[in-house]
Amino acid sequence: MSSIPLGSWKAIILTAMQWGLITFCTSGLLLLLCLSRWVFAIVWPLLLTFSWAICFYVITIGQTFTAVSIEIALVNNADMWLSVISPWLVITMVLALAIGVVTAVYRWKYIHPGRRTRYVGLAAGVIMGSMPFLMPRFYGPVGSRLPYSLYFATRTYYENRANISEHRNTYLHTPAQADANAPDLFFVLGESLRADHLPQNGYTRNTMPQLSADSTVISYPNIYSEYVQTHLSLPHLLTSFSMEYPDTAYRSQSFIPLFKKAGYKSAWFANQDISETYAYFTRECDTISYCNAARSRFSYTKWLDNDVIPNIKRWLQEADGFPRLAIIHSAGSHWWYNSHYEQKHALFLPDADSKELSALSLEQIINSYDNSIVATDDFLAQLIQLVSDRNAVIIFISDHGESLGENGIFLHGTDNESLHYPACLFWISPKYAATFPKKAAKLTKNRLRRAETDAFFHTALDLGAINTPALNPTKSLLHE
């Protein structure tokens, strides 16, 4: 609770109501568990012990039980496991197991509910415990926390695995050849960044103090996204879908296999949870690098994109002579905005002092949102500095925009006009401009072009100088 920002009595009351809902639903599950002494004797000690282990990691390193944590746990070797298992964890888990066993023995010997009590308890338990399953709006605050997260995180993990194991052969027989001077390409997937909050697009605030001063950064303010949620927009950004047949985005390979065919080494840098709709694409890469892994989306500690930079730097230092393709899925401007920027980025005050939107003024919400853009500016500036001496190009495209009170709507859970215009930026290095002067010139010339997100599959291949029949030049943003 100490990490939860509570700036007013209204925020405290709203948070208490949320925790009351979590307690109410969890009580239903525990009530069902208590109805059978056999079930209680077997499940309760294990549940208590495992729950304590999760709480230990939440307290010590800020990690919780998610689909990503399962993935990481299964791929770690013995040395990695030993590095995160401390004597205190073992001692307290043994203590939790002992408490669970003692409780189960007491329940077995001394508590014998009658038939009527069982029926009432069964009805109440089913009603209370099933709410996160039957009411989607309860899934967020309840389903991501213990004990529900044990089920939901495991289900998400297996759903992701099922999607990863799909056999897609869209480009199995499609040739792809890179230019002799193939550039490194960094495809940055932004989060909730709307185009009209960038100074390059006329916003009155300088939310990008570093990039707005860099003449090599090109902003495309007129990109339109039909899809306004991450799990829908990302597959459409990475695949050669058409607006006439949008479902192909969930059955096709991305541009990643084409880059690999052309001799590229690829990596996916994840600073967000991986959804089942784009889990497949992460496995198309040679490497997956998790940053801030297993972080709950209800965590309010710092969750910064700058944390990804060291991982990218280490990957680039691998001296193998191959051109590089990096897909970087950033945390960007996702709510809670304050988690995604440091104090040095807080240029606009007062910012949010509560996690409850209804307890904040519109000024606080917009200030915090704009501060998160300052952090994105810093992240992209560091990435540019990291690759400035390489033959490289950076594509930044946000998955969608964000509602900031228009029509009384906030965030991106409900469709709104502001969600359809994501921020889009390009950067080309001096070496790239010298190697591909025509591409650089066209990219600058077309900066006011109106386009939809189906252009980015072809634009990535075009900027990467990949010769393949899969590239439709007329759909690339470089096309005149």
Wavefront OBJ file of the C-alpha trace (Angstrom):
o trace
v 0.000 0.000 0.000
v 2.911 2.370 0.660
v 3.662 2.573 -3.077
v 0.093 3.548 -3.962
v -0.223 7.317 -4.489
v -3.078 8.732 -2.418
v -3.240 12.502 -2.641
v -6.675 13.195 -1.184
v -9.439 11.775 0.977
v -11.418 11.020 -2.165
v -8.540 8.924 -3.491
v -8.257 7.103 -0.163
v -11.974 6.300 -0.179
v -11.906 5.075 -3.794
v -8.848 2.920 -3.109
v -10.496 1.483 -0.009
v -13.535 0.600 -2.114
v -11.321 -1.180 -4.629
v -9.569 -3.163 -1.913
v -12.990 -3.934 -0.455
v -14.005 -5.429 -3.802
v -10.820 -7.513 -3.935
v -11.395 -8.746 -0.379
v -15.052 -9.510 -1.117
v -14.241 -11.682 -4.151
v -11.298 -13.396 -2.474
v -13.446 -14.190 0.549
v -15.792 -16.048 -1.784
v -12.981 -18.276 -3.015
v -11.774 -18.967 0.510
v -15.336 -19.765 1.584
v -15.596 -22.381 -1.156
v -12.231 -23.760 -0.117
v -13.408 -24.209 3.471
v -16.531 -26.228 2.615
v -14.624 -29.487 2.171
v -12.074 -30.529 4.752
v -10.317 -32.698 2.163
v -9.952 -29.817 -0.295
v -8.920 -27.440 2.480
v -6.326 -29.865 3.863
v -4.681 -30.286 0.459
v -5.028 -26.838 -1.117
v -4.774 -24.384 1.786
v -1.180 -25.110 2.948
v 0.072 -25.021 -0.665
v -1.863 -21.850 -1.472
v -0.592 -20.082 1.643
v 3.014 -21.093 0.978
v 2.975 -20.130 -2.688
v 1.168 -16.854 -1.969
v 3.797 -15.932 0.575
v 6.564 -16.620 -1.962
v 4.879 -14.244 -4.421
v 4.428 -11.609 -1.702
v 8.110 -11.945 -0.804
v 9.158 -11.067 -4.368
v 6.635 -8.213 -4.546
v 8.098 -6.735 -1.367
v 11.786 -7.299 -2.160
v 12.093 -6.764 -5.932
v 8.664 -5.513 -7.033
v 7.859 -8.564 -9.167
v 4.541 -10.401 -9.069
v 2.966 -13.482 -10.632
v 2.236 -12.894 -14.314
v 2.438 -14.837 -17.562
v 5.890 -13.310 -18.129
v 7.123 -14.460 -14.721
v 6.095 -18.023 -15.614
v 7.963 -17.729 -18.909
v 11.101 -16.456 -17.186
v 10.923 -19.095 -14.451
v 10.773 -21.910 -16.992
v 13.731 -20.713 -19.057
v 16.044 -19.873 -16.152
v 18.859 -22.240 -15.325
v 19.811 -23.480 -11.864
v 22.331 -20.677 -11.288
v 19.698 -18.020 -11.928
v 17.241 -19.744 -9.601
v 19.818 -19.906 -6.817
v 20.547 -16.192 -7.216
v 16.939 -15.240 -6.358
v 16.305 -17.794 -3.605
v 17.434 -16.337 -0.296
v 17.575 -18.003 3.141
v 14.849 -15.636 4.349
v 12.566 -16.781 1.550
v 13.091 -20.441 2.463
v 12.625 -19.826 6.193
v 9.442 -17.820 5.760
v 8.008 -20.302 3.227
v 8.564 -23.125 5.717
v 6.846 -21.008 8.365
v 3.924 -20.313 6.020
v 3.637 -24.027 5.224
v 3.638 -24.848 8.942
v 0.877 -22.303 9.601
v -1.107 -23.752 6.698
v -0.757 -27.300 8.010
v -1.744 -26.308 11.557
v -4.780 -24.447 10.213
v -5.792 -27.423 8.077
v -5.484 -29.818 11.039
v -7.611 -27.514 13.187
v -10.248 -27.301 10.429
v -10.222 -31.100 10.091
v -10.674 -31.793 13.797
v -12.876 -29.021 15.114
v -14.929 -27.415 12.343
v -17.815 -29.448 10.949
v -20.391 -27.258 9.179
v -23.905 -28.621 8.871
v -25.747 -29.234 5.619
v -27.578 -25.915 5.692
v -24.345 -24.046 6.338
v -22.745 -25.843 3.425
v -25.529 -24.880 1.022
v -25.515 -21.255 2.129
v -21.718 -21.161 1.981
v -21.704 -22.739 -1.471
v -24.193 -20.205 -2.838
v -22.415 -17.241 -1.264
v -18.983 -18.482 -2.319
v -20.005 -19.012 -5.935
v -21.616 -15.565 -6.167
v -18.705 -13.754 -4.517
v -15.858 -15.734 -6.040
v -17.126 -15.810 -9.626
v -17.485 -12.050 -10.081
v -14.103 -11.554 -11.864
v -15.046 -14.338 -14.291
v -18.564 -13.085 -15.021
v -17.992 -9.308 -14.915
v -15.065 -8.136 -17.113
v -14.747 -4.793 -15.329
v -13.744 -6.681 -12.169
v -11.017 -8.626 -13.949
v -8.457 -5.798 -13.827
v -8.335 -5.003 -10.106
v -9.166 -8.538 -8.932
v -7.855 -10.954 -11.555
v -4.302 -9.589 -11.458
v -3.964 -10.148 -7.719
v -3.632 -13.226 -5.568
v -5.198 -15.754 -5.497
v -6.953 -15.040 -8.819
v -3.684 -14.253 -10.579
v -2.624 -17.875 -10.125
v -5.352 -18.839 -12.568
v -5.441 -15.852 -14.906
v -1.659 -15.573 -15.318
v -1.360 -19.308 -15.999
v -4.208 -19.136 -18.519
v -2.560 -16.194 -20.289
v 0.761 -18.051 -20.380
v -0.784 -21.093 -22.088
v -2.787 -18.898 -24.466
v 0.452 -17.179 -25.449
v 2.192 -20.510 -25.867
v -0.619 -21.724 -28.104
v -0.267 -18.644 -30.296
v 3.510 -18.921 -30.335
v 3.318 -22.529 -31.490
v 1.043 -21.704 -34.418
v 2.418 -22.701 -37.776
v 2.331 -19.644 -39.987
v 4.117 -19.917 -43.305
v 3.150 -16.642 -44.968
v 6.675 -15.991 -46.225
v 8.038 -19.524 -46.278
v 8.698 -19.362 -50.013
v 9.083 -15.590 -50.321
v 12.633 -14.483 -51.168
v 14.186 -11.523 -49.385
v 17.591 -9.970 -50.033
v 19.225 -7.064 -48.227
v 21.228 -4.303 -49.819
v 24.989 -4.708 -49.602
v 24.985 -1.764 -47.160
v 21.996 -2.972 -45.165
v 21.208 -0.596 -42.274
v 20.276 -1.416 -38.714
v 16.577 -0.822 -38.171
v 15.020 -0.009 -34.787
v 11.236 -0.287 -34.754
v 9.952 1.336 -31.556
v 6.365 0.590 -30.599
v 5.147 3.501 -28.501
v 2.298 3.447 -26.020
v -0.693 5.831 -25.877
v 1.219 8.780 -27.365
v -1.048 11.066 -29.378
v 0.313 13.118 -32.248
v -1.132 16.464 -31.156
v 0.895 16.501 -27.934
v 4.221 16.777 -29.748
v 5.831 20.211 -30.264
v 6.893 19.078 -33.752
v 3.174 18.957 -34.599
v 2.282 22.360 -33.177
v 1.663 21.564 -29.505
v 2.268 24.682 -27.435
v 4.251 22.813 -24.780
v 7.734 21.515 -25.477
v 7.131 17.920 -24.437
v 10.147 16.808 -26.481
v 12.937 19.242 -25.588
v 15.676 17.037 -27.049
v 14.086 15.654 -30.207
v 12.411 18.936 -31.171
v 15.900 20.486 -31.323
v 17.178 17.658 -33.570
v 16.604 18.484 -37.240
v 17.211 14.856 -38.244
v 14.012 13.765 -36.444
v 11.021 13.740 -38.791
v 7.471 13.792 -37.458
v 4.510 12.364 -39.356
v 1.426 14.003 -37.776
v -1.204 12.522 -40.100
v -1.020 8.791 -39.387
v -4.401 7.195 -38.715
v -4.914 4.024 -36.678
v -8.215 2.203 -37.030
v -7.367 0.186 -33.910
v -7.124 1.882 -30.531
v -6.043 -0.872 -28.156
v -2.580 -2.405 -27.966
v -3.620 -6.014 -28.517
v -5.392 -4.994 -31.732
v -3.074 -2.320 -33.098
v 0.282 -4.113 -32.801
v -0.567 -7.033 -35.124
v -1.769 -4.512 -37.693
v 1.454 -2.509 -37.415
v 3.716 -5.519 -37.892
v 1.928 -7.445 -40.638
v 0.949 -6.831 -44.245
v -2.754 -6.703 -43.488
v -5.221 -4.770 -45.595
v -8.129 -2.718 -44.342
v -10.397 -4.931 -46.460
v -9.240 -8.074 -44.616
v -8.125 -6.955 -41.137
v -8.234 -10.459 -39.610
v -5.196 -11.464 -41.652
v -3.111 -9.611 -39.063
v -3.763 -12.490 -36.638
v -2.943 -15.247 -39.123
v 0.097 -13.824 -40.916
v 3.768 -13.547 -40.161
v 5.239 -10.115 -39.554
v 8.067 -8.450 -41.475
v 10.564 -10.021 -39.019
v 11.059 -13.324 -40.963
v 11.747 -11.351 -44.125
v 14.522 -9.397 -42.407
v 15.939 -12.663 -41.067
v 15.872 -14.197 -44.541
v 17.844 -11.184 -45.714
v 20.559 -11.887 -43.134
v 19.472 -9.752 -40.192
v 19.879 -10.645 -36.524
v 16.694 -9.742 -34.681
v 15.610 -9.067 -31.110
v 12.391 -8.123 -29.318
v 12.890 -5.832 -26.319
v 9.763 -6.046 -24.174
v 8.969 -3.408 -21.575
v 5.308 -4.481 -21.459
v 3.417 -7.700 -20.891
v 3.042 -9.815 -24.011
v -0.522 -10.312 -25.197
v -1.734 -13.426 -26.981
v -2.471 -11.400 -30.143
v 1.193 -10.559 -30.707
v 2.992 -13.264 -28.716
v 3.668 -15.060 -31.993
v 5.707 -12.151 -33.343
v 8.032 -12.074 -30.338
v 9.086 -15.642 -31.128
v 9.872 -14.740 -34.706
v 12.889 -12.853 -33.344
v 16.198 -14.535 -32.600
v 16.245 -13.048 -29.096
v 13.660 -11.894 -26.562
v 14.858 -9.470 -23.894
v 12.494 -8.699 -21.014
v 12.824 -5.456 -19.083
v 10.825 -4.821 -15.903
v 9.544 -8.346 -16.388
v 6.737 -9.716 -14.233
v 5.718 -6.213 -13.206
v 2.037 -5.940 -12.427
v 0.163 -3.289 -14.403
v -1.228 -2.241 -11.027
v 2.272 -1.473 -9.746
v 2.929 2.211 -9.043
v 6.698 2.098 -8.681
v 8.928 3.372 -11.506
v 8.600 1.516 -14.803
v 10.933 3.329 -17.189
v 11.767 2.879 -20.856
v 15.293 4.092 -20.173
v 15.811 0.764 -18.389
v 15.797 -0.911 -21.818
v 18.836 0.999 -23.106
v 21.500 -1.185 -21.363
v 19.905 -4.332 -22.843
v 20.022 -2.847 -26.343
v 23.610 -1.723 -25.818
v 24.745 -5.210 -24.808
v 22.958 -6.723 -27.799
v 24.624 -4.289 -30.204
v 28.045 -5.062 -28.761
v 27.838 -8.649 -29.966
v 30.421 -8.554 -32.743
v 28.981 -10.837 -35.417
v 28.916 -8.545 -38.440
v 25.208 -8.943 -39.198
v 22.801 -6.022 -39.651
v 20.354 -5.619 -36.782
v 16.576 -5.469 -36.472
v 15.257 -4.458 -33.036
v 11.593 -4.342 -32.079
v 11.274 -2.254 -28.899
v 7.915 -2.375 -27.129
v 7.960 0.579 -24.769
v 5.826 1.434 -21.727
v 5.513 5.008 -22.953
v 2.496 6.935 -21.712
v 0.411 4.146 -20.274
v -1.579 4.972 -17.154
v -0.377 5.347 -14.330
v 1.656 8.058 -16.131
v 3.830 8.955 -13.114
v 5.352 5.467 -13.127
v 6.907 6.140 -16.511
v 8.879 9.302 -15.798
v 11.491 10.418 -13.286
v 11.514 13.636 -11.306
v 13.840 15.247 -13.851
v 11.124 14.771 -16.484
v 8.422 16.479 -14.406
v 8.447 19.769 -16.330
v 4.730 20.353 -15.928
v 3.265 20.790 -12.459
v 1.147 20.101 -10.537
v 1.111 16.499 -11.707
v -1.046 13.631 -10.492
v -0.834 12.798 -6.790
v -3.419 10.013 -6.850
v -3.995 6.914 -8.920
v -7.742 7.578 -8.990
v -8.648 9.625 -12.073
v -11.836 10.955 -10.515
v -9.803 12.437 -7.655
v -7.611 14.473 -10.049
v -8.082 17.753 -11.870
v -7.818 17.821 -15.652
v -4.669 19.937 -15.273
v -2.977 17.266 -13.161
v -3.871 14.498 -15.621
v -2.575 16.397 -18.645
v 0.569 17.511 -16.807
v 1.412 13.929 -15.869
v 0.662 12.727 -19.386
v 2.915 15.386 -20.889
v 5.682 14.524 -18.421
v 5.544 10.932 -19.645
v 6.177 12.273 -23.160
v 9.244 14.117 -21.859
v 10.471 10.719 -20.636
v 9.825 9.204 -24.073
v 11.831 12.067 -25.565
v 14.709 11.221 -23.232
v 14.497 7.515 -24.099
v 14.532 8.138 -27.847
v 17.374 10.655 -27.471
v 19.430 8.011 -25.639
v 18.635 5.458 -28.333
v 19.703 7.915 -31.030
v 22.949 8.614 -29.190
v 23.576 4.877 -28.854
v 23.310 4.247 -32.605
v 24.392 7.650 -33.961
v 27.638 6.323 -35.456
v 25.943 3.365 -37.173
v 24.197 3.038 -40.509
v 20.796 3.078 -38.816
v 17.195 4.204 -38.952
v 14.664 4.487 -36.122
v 10.911 4.185 -36.651
v 8.742 5.277 -33.742
v 5.011 4.663 -34.010
v 2.636 4.668 -31.063
v 0.046 1.913 -30.940
v -2.746 4.490 -30.517
v -3.460 7.831 -28.871
v -5.012 8.652 -25.513
v -8.231 10.318 -24.374
v -7.644 13.253 -22.048
v -11.167 14.284 -21.174
v -12.593 14.740 -24.668
v -16.292 13.860 -24.535
v -15.769 13.083 -20.858
v -13.534 10.093 -21.725
v -10.073 9.283 -20.360
v -7.347 6.713 -21.171
v -8.087 4.281 -24.033
v -10.733 1.856 -22.858
v -13.505 3.576 -24.833
v -13.311 4.667 -28.451
v -12.731 8.380 -28.998
v -11.456 10.465 -31.913
v -8.205 11.349 -30.130
v -7.236 7.675 -29.969
v -6.963 7.302 -33.734
v -4.016 9.662 -34.294
v -0.828 8.150 -32.832
v 2.497 9.954 -32.734
v 4.954 8.884 -35.408
v 8.628 9.852 -35.670
v 11.562 8.833 -37.867
v 15.289 9.331 -37.371
v 18.052 8.526 -39.854
v 21.736 8.539 -39.037
v 24.294 10.511 -41.069
v 25.663 7.243 -42.461
v 22.186 6.157 -43.529
v 21.525 9.498 -45.215
v 24.838 9.206 -47.079
v 24.184 5.578 -48.065
v 20.530 5.988 -49.067
v 20.132 9.679 -49.987
v 16.983 9.104 -52.082
v 15.205 7.283 -49.245
v 16.235 9.981 -46.774
v 14.975 12.714 -49.088
v 11.641 10.997 -49.697
v 11.122 10.418 -45.985
v 11.552 14.125 -45.332
v 9.485 15.197 -48.320
v 6.490 13.025 -47.398
v 6.255 14.081 -43.746
v 2.750 15.547 -44.155
v 1.434 12.505 -45.998
v -1.824 11.043 -44.729
v -1.599 7.301 -44.227
v -2.983 4.432 -42.205
v -0.996 1.994 -40.115
v -0.981 -0.647 -42.863
v 1.885 1.401 -44.323
v 4.408 0.405 -41.668
v 5.053 -3.169 -42.805
v 6.092 -1.857 -46.214
v 7.859 1.219 -44.822
v 10.038 -0.947 -42.554
v 11.094 -3.149 -45.484
v 11.658 -0.094 -47.683
v 13.819 1.738 -45.123
v 15.658 -1.518 -44.403
v 16.532 -1.761 -48.116
v 15.039 -5.254 -48.354
v 14.313 -6.473 -51.868
v 11.314 -8.814 -51.639
v 8.018 -9.411 -53.479
v 6.270 -8.890 -50.119
v 7.107 -5.175 -50.301
v 4.488 -3.086 -52.026
v 6.328 0.198 -52.726
v 3.088 2.117 -53.280
v 2.095 1.442 -49.659
v 5.409 2.623 -48.212
v 5.563 6.093 -46.700
v 8.532 6.716 -48.985
v 6.343 6.419 -52.062
v 5.726 9.698 -53.862
l 1 2 3 4 5 6 7 8 9 10 11 12 13 14 15 16 17 18 19 20 21 22 23 24 25 26 27 28 29 30 31 32 33 34 35 36 37 38 39 40 41 42 43 44 45 46 47 48 49 50 51 52 53 54 55 56 57 58 59 60 61 62 63 64 65 66 67 68 69 70 71 72 73 74 75 76 77 78 79 80 81 82 83 84 85 86 87 88 89 90 91 92 93 94 95 96 97 98 99 100 101 102 103 104 105 106 107 108 109 110 111 112 113 114 115 116 117 118 119 120 121 122 123 124 125 126 127 128 129 130 131 132 133 134 135 136 137 138 139 140 141 142 143 144 145 146 147 148 149 150 151 152 153 154 155 156 157 158 159 160 161 162 163 164 165 166 167 168 169 170 171 172 173 174 175 176 177 178 179 180 181 182 183 184 185 186 187 188 189 190 191 192 193 194 195 196 197 198 199 200 201 202 203 204 205 206 207 208 209 210 211 212 213 214 215 216 217 218 219 220 221 222 223 224 225 226 227 228 229 230 231 232 233 234 235 236 237 238 239 240 241 242 243 244 245 246 247 248 249 250 251 252 253 254 255 256 257 258 259 260 261 262 263 264 265 266 267 268 269 270 271 272 273 274 275 276 277 278 279 280 281 282 283 284 285 286 287 288 289 290 291 292 293 294 295 296 297 298 299 300 301 302 303 304 305 306 307 308 309 310 311 312 313 314 315 316 317 318 319 320 321 322 323 324 325 326 327 328 329 330 331 332 333 334 335 336 337 338 339 340 341 342 343 344 345 346 347 348 349 350 351 352 353 354 355 356 357 358 359 360 361 362 363 364 365 366 367 368 369 370 371 372 373 374 375 376 377 378 379 380 381 382 383 384 385 386 387 388 389 390 391 392 393 394 395 396 397 398 399 400 401 402 403 404 405 406 407 408 409 410 411 412 413 414 415 416 417 418 419 420 421 422 423 424 425 426 427 428 429 430 431 432 433 434 435 436 437 438 439 440 441 442 443 444 445 446 447 448 449 450 451 452 453 454 455 456 457 458 459 460 461 462 463 464 465 466 467 468 469 470 471 472 473 474 475 476 477 478 479 480
